[in-house]
């Protein structure tokens, strides 16, 4: 039995432009100057309150609460289709789902309502045995989401691989004793993922299946 855990934003879902637009709208709504796009992208993956504190540079509860409400309003007003799957993502999930003894899971900074909406709009929910969000776990890079996914799926760290585009994904995997694959098409530079300790990296979807297979086989024969 093995488990492949995916981040969502920037890994399976092309959401960078939409997240940036929502942040700009939220900051405008509360009368604050928006952060740079680099700062916006560098912090995606954290749970929303922690994310908004990071991109605003504020720990004022009133500021964070106002930004939280404004971001949620921008998300609610977003039209369907603004967070599509990356080309190649569905084919990969189909192939992994068909593999005997393999389970798939999600570990995301999205809240559960936002995750459910994204899964429904992209017809993705049927792929995953376990869905882990900050609603029920600490924010990345704490390993809680991976611990919860492994517990739910009945596997250990040696049978698990984490796939993500953010330093937080790699740090979470390291903290959980799980190997990780950083993807180069997401929101953070691949050099940062390597520096964070990614076990491996890939620069295209059609290389990801073989890299997952290689890591799992290496563990089997270790």
C-alpha positions as CSV (number, residue, x, y, z in Angstrom):
1,X,0.0,0.0,0.0
2,X,1.3,3.5,-0.9
3,X,0.1,7.0,-0.6
4,X,0.7,10.1,-2.8
5,X,-0.3,13.4,-1.2
6,X,-0.8,16.4,-3.4
7,X,-0.8,20.1,-2.6
8,X,-3.5,21.9,-4.6
9,X,-2.7,25.5,-5.5
10,X,0.2,25.7,-7.9
11,X,0.6,21.9,-8.0
12,X,-2.7,20.4,-9.4
13,X,-4.6,23.7,-9.8
14,X,-3.4,26.7,-11.8
15,X,-4.6,29.3,-9.3
16,X,-1.8,31.9,-9.1
17,X,-3.5,34.6,-11.1
18,X,-6.8,34.2,-9.2
19,X,-5.2,34.2,-5.8
20,X,-3.3,37.4,-6.7
21,X,-6.5,39.0,-7.9
22,X,-8.3,38.1,-4.7
23,X,-5.5,39.5,-2.6
24,X,-5.5,42.8,-4.6
25,X,-9.3,43.1,-4.1
26,X,-9.1,42.3,-0.4
27,X,-6.4,44.9,0.3
28,X,-8.3,47.5,-1.8
29,X,-11.5,46.7,0.1
30,X,-9.9,47.5,3.4
31,X,-7.9,50.5,2.2
32,X,-4.4,49.0,2.4
33,X,-1.6,49.0,-0.2
34,X,-1.4,45.6,-1.7
35,X,1.8,43.5,-1.4
36,X,3.9,42.7,-4.4
37,X,3.0,39.7,-6.6
38,X,6.3,38.1,-5.4
39,X,5.2,38.3,-1.8
40,X,1.7,37.0,-2.7
41,X,3.1,33.9,-4.5
42,X,5.8,33.2,-1.9
43,X,3.3,32.7,0.9
44,X,0.6,30.6,-0.9
45,X,0.2,27.3,1.0
46,X,-0.3,28.8,4.5
47,X,-3.7,28.7,6.1
48,X,-5.6,31.9,5.2
49,X,-5.2,33.9,8.5
50,X,-1.5,33.1,8.7
51,X,-1.2,33.9,4.9
52,X,-2.8,37.2,5.3
53,X,-0.6,38.1,8.2
54,X,2.5,37.2,6.2
55,X,1.6,39.1,3.1
56,X,0.4,42.2,5.0
57,X,3.2,42.2,7.5
58,X,0.7,42.7,10.3
59,X,-0.3,40.8,13.4
60,X,-3.1,43.1,14.3
61,X,-6.2,40.9,14.8
62,X,-8.5,43.6,13.5
63,X,-6.5,44.0,10.3
64,X,-6.3,40.3,9.7
65,X,-10.0,39.8,10.4
66,X,-10.9,42.6,7.9
67,X,-8.6,41.1,5.2
68,X,-10.0,37.6,5.9
69,X,-13.6,38.8,5.4
70,X,-12.6,40.8,2.2
71,X,-10.7,37.8,0.8
72,X,-13.6,35.5,1.4
73,X,-16.0,38.0,-0.3
74,X,-13.7,38.1,-3.3
75,X,-13.6,34.3,-3.4
76,X,-17.3,34.1,-3.2
77,X,-17.7,36.5,-6.1
78,X,-15.3,34.6,-8.3
79,X,-16.7,33.0,-11.4
80,X,-16.4,29.3,-11.9
81,X,-13.4,28.2,-13.9
82,X,-10.9,30.6,-12.5
83,X,-8.9,27.8,-10.8
84,X,-8.6,25.1,-13.5
85,X,-6.4,22.0,-13.4
86,X,-3.0,22.2,-15.0
87,X,-2.7,20.5,-18.4
88,X,-1.6,16.9,-17.6
89,X,-2.9,16.8,-14.1
90,X,-6.0,14.8,-14.8
91,X,-4.1,12.2,-16.9
92,X,-1.6,11.8,-14.0
93,X,-4.4,11.3,-11.4
94,X,-6.2,8.8,-13.7
95,X,-3.0,6.8,-14.0
96,X,-2.2,6.9,-10.3
97,X,-5.7,6.1,-9.3
98,X,-5.7,3.0,-11.5
99,X,-2.5,1.6,-9.9
100,X,-3.3,-1.3,-7.5
101,X,-2.5,-0.5,-3.8
102,X,-2.2,3.2,-4.3
103,X,-4.2,5.9,-2.5
104,X,-4.3,9.6,-3.2
105,X,-4.8,12.4,-0.8
106,X,-4.8,16.2,-0.6
107,X,-3.0,18.4,1.9
108,X,-3.8,22.1,1.2
109,X,-3.8,25.5,2.7
110,X,-7.3,26.0,1.4
111,X,-10.1,25.8,3.9
112,X,-12.5,22.9,3.5
113,X,-15.2,24.9,1.8
114,X,-12.8,26.3,-0.7
115,X,-11.3,22.9,-1.4
116,X,-14.7,21.4,-1.9
117,X,-15.6,24.1,-4.3
118,X,-12.4,23.6,-6.3
119,X,-12.8,19.8,-6.4
120,X,-16.4,20.1,-7.6
121,X,-15.7,22.7,-10.3
122,X,-12.9,20.4,-11.7
123,X,-14.6,17.1,-11.1
124,X,-11.7,15.9,-8.9
125,X,-13.2,14.6,-5.6
126,X,-13.4,11.0,-6.7
127,X,-9.6,10.7,-6.9
128,X,-8.9,11.2,-3.3
129,X,-9.2,9.0,-0.2
130,X,-8.2,11.7,2.2
131,X,-8.7,15.5,2.2
132,X,-6.7,17.4,4.7
133,X,-7.1,21.2,5.3
134,X,-6.3,23.7,8.1
135,X,-9.9,23.3,9.3
136,X,-8.8,20.2,11.1
137,X,-5.0,20.5,11.2
138,X,-2.3,23.1,11.9
139,X,-1.2,25.1,9.0
140,X,1.8,24.0,6.9
141,X,4.7,23.5,7.5
142,X,3.5,21.6,10.6
143,X,3.3,17.9,9.7
144,X,-0.2,17.4,11.0
145,X,-1.9,17.2,7.6
146,X,0.4,14.4,6.5
147,X,0.0,12.6,9.8
148,X,-3.7,12.8,9.4
149,X,-3.6,11.6,5.8
150,X,-1.4,8.7,6.7
151,X,-3.5,7.7,9.6
152,X,-6.7,7.8,7.5
153,X,-5.1,5.7,4.7
154,X,-3.3,3.2,6.9
155,X,0.2,3.9,5.7
156,X,3.5,5.0,7.1
157,X,6.0,7.7,6.1
158,X,8.1,5.2,4.1
159,X,5.1,4.4,1.8
160,X,4.2,8.1,1.4
161,X,5.3,10.8,-1.1
162,X,4.3,14.5,-0.9
163,X,4.0,16.5,-4.1
164,X,4.1,20.3,-3.9
165,X,5.2,23.6,-5.4
166,X,6.0,25.5,-2.1
167,X,8.7,25.5,0.5
168,X,6.0,24.8,3.1
169,X,5.1,21.5,1.3
170,X,8.7,20.4,1.5
171,X,9.2,21.5,5.1
172,X,6.0,19.7,6.0
173,X,7.2,16.5,4.4
174,X,10.6,16.7,6.0
175,X,8.9,17.2,9.4
176,X,6.8,14.1,8.9
177,X,9.6,11.9,7.6
178,X,8.1,11.7,4.2
179,X,9.9,12.0,0.9
180,X,8.9,14.9,-1.4
181,X,8.8,15.9,-5.0
182,X,8.9,19.6,-5.8
183,X,7.2,20.8,-9.1
184,X,8.7,23.6,-11.2
185,X,5.4,24.9,-12.7
186,X,4.0,26.3,-9.5
187,X,4.1,29.5,-7.5
188,X,7.6,29.2,-6.0
189,X,11.0,28.8,-7.8
190,X,12.3,25.2,-7.9
191,X,15.6,26.4,-6.4
192,X,13.8,27.2,-3.2
193,X,12.3,23.8,-3.1
194,X,15.7,22.2,-3.5
195,X,17.1,24.4,-0.8
196,X,14.3,23.4,1.5
197,X,15.3,19.7,1.1
198,X,13.0,18.3,-1.6
199,X,13.9,14.7,-2.3
200,X,13.5,15.2,-6.0
201,X,12.1,17.8,-8.5
202,X,10.3,17.6,-11.8
203,X,9.7,20.2,-14.5
204,X,6.8,18.6,-16.4
205,X,3.7,16.5,-15.5
206,X,4.6,13.6,-17.8
207,X,7.8,13.0,-15.7
208,X,5.9,13.0,-12.4
209,X,4.5,9.5,-12.5
210,X,7.9,7.9,-13.2
211,X,9.5,9.9,-10.4
212,X,6.8,8.9,-7.9
213,X,7.3,5.3,-9.0
214,X,11.1,5.5,-8.6
215,X,10.8,6.9,-5.0
216,X,8.4,4.2,-4.0
217,X,10.5,1.5,-5.6
218,X,13.7,2.8,-3.9
219,X,12.0,2.5,-0.5
220,X,10.7,-1.0,-1.3
221,X,14.2,-2.3,-2.2
222,X,16.0,-0.3,0.5
